[in-house]
Amino acid sequence: MALVVRDLAAVEAEVARALGVEACVRDHGVESFGLNNVLFPVGECLVELVSPFRGGTTAGRYLDRRGGDAGYMVLFQVDDLDGVRRRVEELGVRIVLEAVETGIVGLHLHPLDMGGAIVSVDRTDRWEEWPWAGPSWRDHVRIDVVSDLVALDVAVADPEGVAARWATVLGVGADGATLRLDEGEVRFVPADGGTEGVSGLEFRAVRHDDLVLGGVAVALRPA
């Protein structure tokens, strides 16, 4: 899960304080896109903040369209990336980037074709690794406040239709407007005022709280 923000240092500090998390890596492989980034591990998931440092970037244009910080990208780990390639071709979904690093390949899918957000579908050579986060990201897991990312909300004009499309691409089932994944779920909700995008995150936490971080509603919920 990635958020795009204007003031990376300020939002990084806010996220670390509110969620009790610790950064595992910064500026790993994104400078060529005109971005700075920071990643936080939350259990077996990762939350990323990206921020443009030069003009003309896709992330910067998205910030302008949304009028500020916002949810930006949803990333999924899969075993069968060839199956994903086949299904996106059949659906006419454009691959805007094939990101490659030692041990991992990710397909970035066009948000206008998928609906709601940029979707990245990634396969790693070793399931337990996530090279985008560096070799030792698990050393930075902190669970004093939050221990897992259990759900995210994506606002779209057609929740059930977009859910069905994401489900087909990923090769999973859709329960109405909800994708039930091996770990967590994606919930598609009606877009408020026509603005589509990632609108909410829900974490398993030690307390009940409702926050806004990086332009996204964040729910902390005890198990």
VOBAPA-873172 format. One record per residue (C-alpha): y, z, x; residue in three letters. Coordinates in Angstrom, 2 decimals, padded with zeros to 5 digits. Layout:
BEGIN
<r><yy>Y</yy><zz>Z</zz><xx>X</xx><aa>ALA</aa></r>
...
This chain:
BEGIN
<r><yy>000.00</yy><zz>000.00</zz><xx>000.00</xx><aa>MET</aa></r>
<r><yy>003.37</yy><zz>-001.03</zz><xx>001.44</xx><aa>ALA</aa></r>
<r><yy>006.93</yy><zz>-000.26</zz><xx>000.38</xx><aa>LEU</aa></r>
<r><yy>009.99</yy><zz>-002.15</zz><xx>001.61</xx><aa>VAL</aa></r>
<r><yy>013.06</yy><zz>-000.05</zz><xx>002.43</xx><aa>VAL</aa></r>
<r><yy>016.50</yy><zz>-000.54</zz><xx>003.92</xx><aa>ARG</aa></r>
<r><yy>016.79</yy><zz>002.71</zz><xx>005.90</xx><aa>ASP</aa></r>
<r><yy>013.41</yy><zz>003.14</zz><xx>007.54</xx><aa>LEU</aa></r>
<r><yy>014.19</yy><zz>006.35</zz><xx>009.41</xx><aa>ALA</aa></r>
<r><yy>015.57</yy><zz>008.10</zz><xx>006.33</xx><aa>ALA</aa></r>
<r><yy>012.67</yy><zz>007.12</zz><xx>004.05</xx><aa>VAL</aa></r>
<r><yy>010.10</yy><zz>007.90</zz><xx>006.77</xx><aa>GLU</aa></r>
<r><yy>011.50</yy><zz>011.43</zz><xx>007.04</xx><aa>ALA</aa></r>
<r><yy>011.56</yy><zz>011.83</zz><xx>003.25</xx><aa>GLU</aa></r>
<r><yy>007.95</yy><zz>010.66</zz><xx>002.85</xx><aa>VAL</aa></r>
<r><yy>006.71</yy><zz>012.89</zz><xx>005.67</xx><aa>ALA</aa></r>
<r><yy>008.47</yy><zz>015.91</zz><xx>004.20</xx><aa>ARG</aa></r>
<r><yy>007.52</yy><zz>015.34</zz><xx>000.56</xx><aa>ALA</aa></r>
<r><yy>003.87</yy><zz>014.40</zz><xx>001.12</xx><aa>LEU</aa></r>
<r><yy>003.13</yy><zz>016.43</zz><xx>004.23</xx><aa>GLY</aa></r>
<r><yy>001.86</yy><zz>013.32</zz><xx>006.04</xx><aa>VAL</aa></r>
<r><yy>002.14</yy><zz>012.23</zz><xx>009.68</xx><aa>GLU</aa></r>
<r><yy>002.87</yy><zz>008.77</zz><xx>011.06</xx><aa>ALA</aa></r>
<r><yy>000.00</yy><zz>007.14</zz><xx>012.93</xx><aa>CYS</aa></r>
<r><yy>001.65</yy><zz>003.98</zz><xx>014.26</xx><aa>VAL</aa></r>
<r><yy>005.01</yy><zz>002.20</zz><xx>014.34</xx><aa>ARG</aa></r>
<r><yy>006.02</yy><zz>-001.43</zz><xx>014.80</xx><aa>ASP</aa></r>
<r><yy>002.45</yy><zz>-002.64</zz><xx>015.14</xx><aa>HIS</aa></r>
<r><yy>002.37</yy><zz>-006.45</zz><xx>015.00</xx><aa>GLY</aa></r>
<r><yy>005.27</yy><zz>-006.95</zz><xx>012.56</xx><aa>VAL</aa></r>
<r><yy>008.25</yy><zz>-007.56</zz><xx>014.87</xx><aa>GLU</aa></r>
<r><yy>007.61</yy><zz>-011.31</zz><xx>014.84</xx><aa>SER</aa></r>
<r><yy>008.35</yy><zz>-011.24</zz><xx>011.08</xx><aa>PHE</aa></r>
<r><yy>011.68</yy><zz>-009.49</zz><xx>011.66</xx><aa>GLY</aa></r>
<r><yy>010.31</yy><zz>-006.15</zz><xx>010.48</xx><aa>LEU</aa></r>
<r><yy>009.93</yy><zz>-002.61</zz><xx>011.68</xx><aa>ASN</aa></r>
<r><yy>007.22</yy><zz>-000.49</zz><xx>010.10</xx><aa>ASN</aa></r>
<r><yy>005.53</yy><zz>002.89</zz><xx>010.04</xx><aa>VAL</aa></r>
<r><yy>002.12</yy><zz>003.82</zz><xx>008.60</xx><aa>LEU</aa></r>
<r><yy>000.93</yy><zz>007.14</zz><xx>007.18</xx><aa>PHE</aa></r>
<r><yy>-002.76</yy><zz>007.88</zz><xx>006.61</xx><aa>PRO</aa></r>
<r><yy>-003.63</yy><zz>009.64</zz><xx>003.34</xx><aa>VAL</aa></r>
<r><yy>-007.31</yy><zz>010.44</zz><xx>003.35</xx><aa>GLY</aa></r>
<r><yy>-009.06</yy><zz>007.07</zz><xx>003.75</xx><aa>GLU</aa></r>
<r><yy>-005.96</yy><zz>005.14</zz><xx>002.55</xx><aa>CYS</aa></r>
<r><yy>-002.73</yy><zz>004.18</zz><xx>004.27</xx><aa>LEU</aa></r>
<r><yy>000.85</yy><zz>004.00</zz><xx>003.04</xx><aa>VAL</aa></r>
<r><yy>003.16</yy><zz>001.68</zz><xx>004.95</xx><aa>GLU</aa></r>
<r><yy>006.94</yy><zz>001.40</zz><xx>005.04</xx><aa>LEU</aa></r>
<r><yy>008.44</yy><zz>-001.90</zz><xx>006.20</xx><aa>VAL</aa></r>
<r><yy>012.09</yy><zz>-002.63</zz><xx>006.85</xx><aa>SER</aa></r>
<r><yy>013.81</yy><zz>-005.87</zz><xx>007.96</xx><aa>PRO</aa></r>
<r><yy>015.92</yy><zz>-005.72</zz><xx>011.11</xx><aa>PHE</aa></r>
<r><yy>017.24</yy><zz>-009.29</zz><xx>010.95</xx><aa>ARG</aa></r>
<r><yy>018.35</yy><zz>-011.70</zz><xx>008.25</xx><aa>GLY</aa></r>
<r><yy>016.29</yy><zz>-014.36</zz><xx>006.57</xx><aa>GLY</aa></r>
<r><yy>013.09</yy><zz>-012.35</zz><xx>006.10</xx><aa>THR</aa></r>
<r><yy>010.89</yy><zz>-012.42</zz><xx>003.01</xx><aa>THR</aa></r>
<r><yy>011.12</yy><zz>-008.62</zz><xx>002.85</xx><aa>ALA</aa></r>
<r><yy>014.90</yy><zz>-008.73</zz><xx>003.04</xx><aa>GLY</aa></r>
<r><yy>015.14</yy><zz>-011.25</zz><xx>000.22</xx><aa>ARG</aa></r>
<r><yy>012.83</yy><zz>-009.07</zz><xx>-001.85</xx><aa>TYR</aa></r>
<r><yy>015.08</yy><zz>-006.05</zz><xx>-001.23</xx><aa>LEU</aa></r>
<r><yy>018.04</yy><zz>-008.09</zz><xx>-002.44</xx><aa>ASP</aa></r>
<r><yy>016.22</yy><zz>-009.27</zz><xx>-005.58</xx><aa>ARG</aa></r>
<r><yy>015.10</yy><zz>-005.75</zz><xx>-006.45</xx><aa>ARG</aa></r>
<r><yy>018.49</yy><zz>-004.26</zz><xx>-005.65</xx><aa>GLY</aa></r>
<r><yy>017.06</yy><zz>-001.69</zz><xx>-003.23</xx><aa>GLY</aa></r>
<r><yy>013.87</yy><zz>-000.05</zz><xx>-002.00</xx><aa>ASP</aa></r>
<r><yy>010.73</yy><zz>-001.05</zz><xx>-003.87</xx><aa>ALA</aa></r>
<r><yy>006.98</yy><zz>-001.44</zz><xx>-003.83</xx><aa>GLY</aa></r>
<r><yy>006.12</yy><zz>-004.55</zz><xx>-001.84</xx><aa>TYR</aa></r>
<r><yy>002.46</yy><zz>-005.21</zz><xx>-001.04</xx><aa>MET</aa></r>
<r><yy>-000.99</yy><zz>-004.03</zz><xx>-002.15</xx><aa>VAL</aa></r>
<r><yy>-003.79</yy><zz>-004.24</zz><xx>000.43</xx><aa>LEU</aa></r>
<r><yy>-007.52</yy><zz>-004.25</zz><xx>-000.28</xx><aa>PHE</aa></r>
<r><yy>-010.46</yy><zz>-003.99</zz><xx>002.10</xx><aa>GLN</aa></r>
<r><yy>-013.46</yy><zz>-006.17</zz><xx>001.20</xx><aa>VAL</aa></r>
<r><yy>-016.83</yy><zz>-007.12</zz><xx>002.68</xx><aa>ASP</aa></r>
<r><yy>-016.89</yy><zz>-010.72</zz><xx>001.47</xx><aa>ASP</aa></r>
<r><yy>-013.71</yy><zz>-012.49</zz><xx>002.52</xx><aa>LEU</aa></r>
<r><yy>-015.36</yy><zz>-015.91</zz><xx>002.20</xx><aa>ASP</aa></r>
<r><yy>-015.96</yy><zz>-015.15</zz><xx>-001.47</xx><aa>GLY</aa></r>
<r><yy>-012.27</yy><zz>-014.29</zz><xx>-001.88</xx><aa>VAL</aa></r>
<r><yy>-011.28</yy><zz>-017.58</zz><xx>-000.20</xx><aa>ARG</aa></r>
<r><yy>-013.51</yy><zz>-019.50</zz><xx>-002.59</xx><aa>ARG</aa></r>
<r><yy>-012.17</yy><zz>-017.76</zz><xx>-005.68</xx><aa>ARG</aa></r>
<r><yy>-008.49</yy><zz>-018.14</zz><xx>-004.76</xx><aa>VAL</aa></r>
<r><yy>-009.05</yy><zz>-021.84</zz><xx>-004.13</xx><aa>GLU</aa></r>
<r><yy>-010.73</yy><zz>-022.20</zz><xx>-007.53</xx><aa>GLU</aa></r>
<r><yy>-007.82</yy><zz>-020.38</zz><xx>-009.21</xx><aa>LEU</aa></r>
<r><yy>-005.13</yy><zz>-022.29</zz><xx>-007.32</xx><aa>GLY</aa></r>
<r><yy>-003.77</yy><zz>-019.13</zz><xx>-005.69</xx><aa>VAL</aa></r>
<r><yy>-001.83</yy><zz>-019.93</zz><xx>-002.54</xx><aa>ARG</aa></r>
<r><yy>-002.56</yy><zz>-018.16</zz><xx>000.75</xx><aa>ILE</aa></r>
<r><yy>000.88</yy><zz>-017.63</zz><xx>002.31</xx><aa>VAL</aa></r>
<r><yy>-000.39</yy><zz>-016.08</zz><xx>005.53</xx><aa>LEU</aa></r>
<r><yy>-003.68</yy><zz>-015.52</zz><xx>007.31</xx><aa>GLU</aa></r>
<r><yy>-003.07</yy><zz>-012.47</zz><xx>009.48</xx><aa>ALA</aa></r>
<r><yy>-005.49</yy><zz>-012.08</zz><xx>012.38</xx><aa>VAL</aa></r>
<r><yy>-005.93</yy><zz>-009.31</zz><xx>014.92</xx><aa>GLU</aa></r>
<r><yy>-008.91</yy><zz>-008.20</zz><xx>016.94</xx><aa>THR</aa></r>
<r><yy>-011.35</yy><zz>-006.72</zz><xx>014.43</xx><aa>GLY</aa></r>
<r><yy>-009.53</yy><zz>-007.72</zz><xx>011.23</xx><aa>ILE</aa></r>
<r><yy>-008.49</yy><zz>-010.74</zz><xx>009.15</xx><aa>VAL</aa></r>
<r><yy>-006.17</yy><zz>-010.52</zz><xx>006.16</xx><aa>GLY</aa></r>
<r><yy>-005.22</yy><zz>-013.11</zz><xx>003.54</xx><aa>LEU</aa></r>
<r><yy>-001.75</yy><zz>-012.65</zz><xx>002.01</xx><aa>HIS</aa></r>
<r><yy>-001.70</yy><zz>-014.15</zz><xx>-001.49</xx><aa>LEU</aa></r>
<r><yy>001.41</yy><zz>-015.54</zz><xx>-003.17</xx><aa>HIS</aa></r>
<r><yy>002.95</yy><zz>-013.04</zz><xx>-005.62</xx><aa>PRO</aa></r>
<r><yy>003.90</yy><zz>-015.77</zz><xx>-008.10</xx><aa>LEU</aa></r>
<r><yy>000.26</yy><zz>-016.85</zz><xx>-008.29</xx><aa>ASP</aa></r>
<r><yy>-001.19</yy><zz>-013.33</zz><xx>-008.43</xx><aa>MET</aa></r>
<r><yy>001.53</yy><zz>-011.61</zz><xx>-010.43</xx><aa>GLY</aa></r>
<r><yy>003.16</yy><zz>-008.27</zz><xx>-009.69</xx><aa>GLY</aa></r>
<r><yy>003.10</yy><zz>-008.09</zz><xx>-005.90</xx><aa>ALA</aa></r>
<r><yy>002.02</yy><zz>-009.68</zz><xx>-002.66</xx><aa>ILE</aa></r>
<r><yy>-001.71</yy><zz>-009.01</zz><xx>-002.39</xx><aa>VAL</aa></r>
<r><yy>-003.43</yy><zz>-008.77</zz><xx>001.00</xx><aa>SER</aa></r>
<r><yy>-007.22</yy><zz>-008.95</zz><xx>001.07</xx><aa>VAL</aa></r>
<r><yy>-008.64</yy><zz>-007.86</zz><xx>004.42</xx><aa>ASP</aa></r>
<r><yy>-012.03</yy><zz>-007.75</zz><xx>006.12</xx><aa>ARG</aa></r>
<r><yy>-012.70</yy><zz>-005.63</zz><xx>009.19</xx><aa>THR</aa></r>
<r><yy>-015.48</yy><zz>-006.06</zz><xx>011.74</xx><aa>ASP</aa></r>
<r><yy>-016.26</yy><zz>-002.36</zz><xx>011.29</xx><aa>ARG</aa></r>
<r><yy>-015.68</yy><zz>-000.92</zz><xx>007.81</xx><aa>TRP</aa></r>
<r><yy>-014.46</yy><zz>002.45</zz><xx>009.05</xx><aa>GLU</aa></r>
<r><yy>-011.73</yy><zz>000.89</zz><xx>011.20</xx><aa>GLU</aa></r>
<r><yy>-008.33</yy><zz>-000.47</zz><xx>010.17</xx><aa>TRP</aa></r>
<r><yy>-006.77</yy><zz>-002.15</zz><xx>013.22</xx><aa>PRO</aa></r>
<r><yy>-003.38</yy><zz>-002.60</zz><xx>011.53</xx><aa>TRP</aa></r>
<r><yy>-003.02</yy><zz>001.20</zz><xx>011.80</xx><aa>ALA</aa></r>
<r><yy>-004.01</yy><zz>001.47</zz><xx>015.45</xx><aa>GLY</aa></r>
<r><yy>-007.21</yy><zz>002.80</zz><xx>017.02</xx><aa>PRO</aa></r>
<r><yy>-006.70</yy><zz>006.50</zz><xx>016.32</xx><aa>SER</aa></r>
<r><yy>-005.14</yy><zz>006.64</zz><xx>012.86</xx><aa>TRP</aa></r>
<r><yy>-007.64</yy><zz>009.20</zz><xx>011.58</xx><aa>ARG</aa></r>
<r><yy>-006.35</yy><zz>011.68</zz><xx>014.18</xx><aa>ASP</aa></r>
<r><yy>-003.13</yy><zz>011.79</zz><xx>012.13</xx><aa>HIS</aa></r>
<r><yy>-004.61</yy><zz>012.55</zz><xx>008.69</xx><aa>VAL</aa></r>
<r><yy>-002.97</yy><zz>015.63</zz><xx>007.17</xx><aa>ARG</aa></r>
<r><yy>-004.12</yy><zz>017.06</zz><xx>003.82</xx><aa>ILE</aa></r>
<r><yy>-001.90</yy><zz>020.13</zz><xx>003.38</xx><aa>ASP</aa></r>
<r><yy>-000.08</yy><zz>018.46</zz><xx>000.46</xx><aa>VAL</aa></r>
<r><yy>-001.84</yy><zz>015.20</zz><xx>-000.49</xx><aa>VAL</aa></r>
<r><yy>-005.44</yy><zz>014.23</zz><xx>000.24</xx><aa>SER</aa></r>
<r><yy>-005.94</yy><zz>010.82</zz><xx>-001.39</xx><aa>ASP</aa></r>
<r><yy>-004.16</yy><zz>007.91</zz><xx>-003.03</xx><aa>LEU</aa></r>
<r><yy>-006.00</yy><zz>007.67</zz><xx>-006.34</xx><aa>VAL</aa></r>
<r><yy>-004.02</yy><zz>005.09</zz><xx>-008.32</xx><aa>ALA</aa></r>
<r><yy>-001.11</yy><zz>002.73</zz><xx>-008.25</xx><aa>LEU</aa></r>
<r><yy>000.84</yy><zz>001.17</zz><xx>-011.09</xx><aa>ASP</aa></r>
<r><yy>001.96</yy><zz>-002.47</zz><xx>-011.06</xx><aa>VAL</aa></r>
<r><yy>004.55</yy><zz>-003.53</zz><xx>-013.64</xx><aa>ALA</aa></r>
<r><yy>003.97</yy><zz>-007.05</zz><xx>-014.99</xx><aa>VAL</aa></r>
<r><yy>004.80</yy><zz>-009.10</zz><xx>-018.07</xx><aa>ALA</aa></r>
<r><yy>001.13</yy><zz>-009.56</zz><xx>-019.04</xx><aa>ASP</aa></r>
<r><yy>-000.84</yy><zz>-006.48</zz><xx>-017.93</xx><aa>PRO</aa></r>
<r><yy>-004.29</yy><zz>-007.57</zz><xx>-019.14</xx><aa>GLU</aa></r>
<r><yy>-003.88</yy><zz>-011.15</zz><xx>-017.95</xx><aa>GLY</aa></r>
<r><yy>-002.76</yy><zz>-010.12</zz><xx>-014.47</xx><aa>VAL</aa></r>
<r><yy>-005.50</yy><zz>-007.49</zz><xx>-014.29</xx><aa>ALA</aa></r>
<r><yy>-008.07</yy><zz>-010.20</zz><xx>-015.05</xx><aa>ALA</aa></r>
<r><yy>-006.68</yy><zz>-012.45</zz><xx>-012.32</xx><aa>ARG</aa></r>
<r><yy>-006.69</yy><zz>-009.72</zz><xx>-009.66</xx><aa>TRP</aa></r>
<r><yy>-010.19</yy><zz>-008.72</zz><xx>-010.74</xx><aa>ALA</aa></r>
<r><yy>-011.45</yy><zz>-012.29</zz><xx>-010.38</xx><aa>THR</aa></r>
<r><yy>-009.93</yy><zz>-012.70</zz><xx>-006.92</xx><aa>VAL</aa></r>
<r><yy>-011.37</yy><zz>-009.37</zz><xx>-005.71</xx><aa>LEU</aa></r>
<r><yy>-014.73</yy><zz>-009.84</zz><xx>-007.39</xx><aa>GLY</aa></r>
<r><yy>-014.48</yy><zz>-006.61</zz><xx>-009.40</xx><aa>VAL</aa></r>
<r><yy>-014.37</yy><zz>-005.75</zz><xx>-013.08</xx><aa>GLY</aa></r>
<r><yy>-011.30</yy><zz>-005.09</zz><xx>-015.22</xx><aa>ALA</aa></r>
<r><yy>-011.23</yy><zz>-002.45</zz><xx>-017.95</xx><aa>ASP</aa></r>
<r><yy>-008.42</yy><zz>-003.88</zz><xx>-020.04</xx><aa>GLY</aa></r>
<r><yy>-005.33</yy><zz>-003.54</zz><xx>-017.86</xx><aa>ALA</aa></r>
<r><yy>-007.02</yy><zz>-001.36</zz><xx>-015.22</xx><aa>THR</aa></r>
<r><yy>-009.02</yy><zz>-002.30</zz><xx>-012.14</xx><aa>LEU</aa></r>
<r><yy>-011.69</yy><zz>000.26</zz><xx>-011.31</xx><aa>ARG</aa></r>
<r><yy>-012.30</yy><zz>000.11</zz><xx>-007.57</xx><aa>LEU</aa></r>
<r><yy>-014.82</yy><zz>001.85</zz><xx>-005.33</xx><aa>ASP</aa></r>
<r><yy>-011.94</yy><zz>004.13</zz><xx>-004.32</xx><aa>GLU</aa></r>
<r><yy>-009.19</yy><zz>004.62</zz><xx>-006.89</xx><aa>GLY</aa></r>
<r><yy>-007.74</yy><zz>002.23</zz><xx>-009.45</xx><aa>GLU</aa></r>
<r><yy>-004.92</yy><zz>-000.21</zz><xx>-010.07</xx><aa>VAL</aa></r>
<r><yy>-003.17</yy><zz>000.15</zz><xx>-013.43</xx><aa>ARG</aa></r>
<r><yy>-001.08</yy><zz>-002.72</zz><xx>-014.80</xx><aa>PHE</aa></r>
<r><yy>001.77</yy><zz>-001.60</zz><xx>-017.02</xx><aa>VAL</aa></r>
<r><yy>004.46</yy><zz>-003.48</zz><xx>-019.00</xx><aa>PRO</aa></r>
<r><yy>007.42</yy><zz>-004.50</zz><xx>-016.86</xx><aa>ALA</aa></r>
<r><yy>010.61</yy><zz>-002.69</zz><xx>-017.79</xx><aa>ASP</aa></r>
<r><yy>013.35</yy><zz>-005.25</zz><xx>-018.32</xx><aa>GLY</aa></r>
<r><yy>011.20</yy><zz>-008.01</zz><xx>-016.86</xx><aa>GLY</aa></r>
<r><yy>011.20</yy><zz>-006.58</zz><xx>-013.33</xx><aa>THR</aa></r>
<r><yy>007.73</yy><zz>-006.95</zz><xx>-011.86</xx><aa>GLU</aa></r>
<r><yy>006.38</yy><zz>-005.01</zz><xx>-008.90</xx><aa>GLY</aa></r>
<r><yy>004.59</yy><zz>-001.89</zz><xx>-007.77</xx><aa>VAL</aa></r>
<r><yy>006.18</yy><zz>000.83</zz><xx>-009.86</xx><aa>SER</aa></r>
<r><yy>004.15</yy><zz>003.99</zz><xx>-009.24</xx><aa>GLY</aa></r>
<r><yy>001.74</yy><zz>005.83</zz><xx>-006.96</xx><aa>LEU</aa></r>
<r><yy>-000.50</yy><zz>008.75</zz><xx>-007.84</xx><aa>GLU</aa></r>
<r><yy>-001.83</yy><zz>011.11</zz><xx>-005.17</xx><aa>PHE</aa></r>
<r><yy>-004.41</yy><zz>013.86</zz><xx>-005.35</xx><aa>ARG</aa></r>
<r><yy>-002.39</yy><zz>016.88</zz><xx>-004.27</xx><aa>ALA</aa></r>
<r><yy>-002.29</yy><zz>020.67</zz><xx>-004.07</xx><aa>VAL</aa></r>
<r><yy>000.55</yy><zz>020.84</zz><xx>-006.63</xx><aa>ARG</aa></r>
<r><yy>001.92</yy><zz>019.03</zz><xx>-009.65</xx><aa>HIS</aa></r>
<r><yy>005.15</yy><zz>017.17</zz><xx>-008.98</xx><aa>ASP</aa></r>
<r><yy>007.02</yy><zz>013.98</zz><xx>-009.84</xx><aa>ASP</aa></r>
<r><yy>009.12</yy><zz>012.29</zz><xx>-007.18</xx><aa>LEU</aa></r>
<r><yy>010.78</yy><zz>009.02</zz><xx>-006.29</xx><aa>VAL</aa></r>
<r><yy>010.08</yy><zz>007.77</zz><xx>-002.76</xx><aa>LEU</aa></r>
<r><yy>011.07</yy><zz>004.36</zz><xx>-001.43</xx><aa>GLY</aa></r>
<r><yy>012.13</yy><zz>003.25</zz><xx>-004.89</xx><aa>GLY</aa></r>
<r><yy>008.73</yy><zz>004.03</zz><xx>-006.43</xx><aa>VAL</aa></r>
<r><yy>007.72</yy><zz>006.81</zz><xx>-008.84</xx><aa>ALA</aa></r>
<r><yy>005.28</yy><zz>009.15</zz><xx>-007.10</xx><aa>VAL</aa></r>
<r><yy>003.04</yy><zz>011.52</zz><xx>-009.05</xx><aa>ALA</aa></r>
<r><yy>001.36</yy><zz>014.42</zz><xx>-007.29</xx><aa>LEU</aa></r>
<r><yy>-001.57</yy><zz>015.66</zz><xx>-009.33</xx><aa>ARG</aa></r>
<r><yy>-004.10</yy><zz>018.42</zz><xx>-008.54</xx><aa>PRO</aa></r>
<r><yy>-007.75</yy><zz>017.35</zz><xx>-008.78</xx><aa>ALA</aa></r>
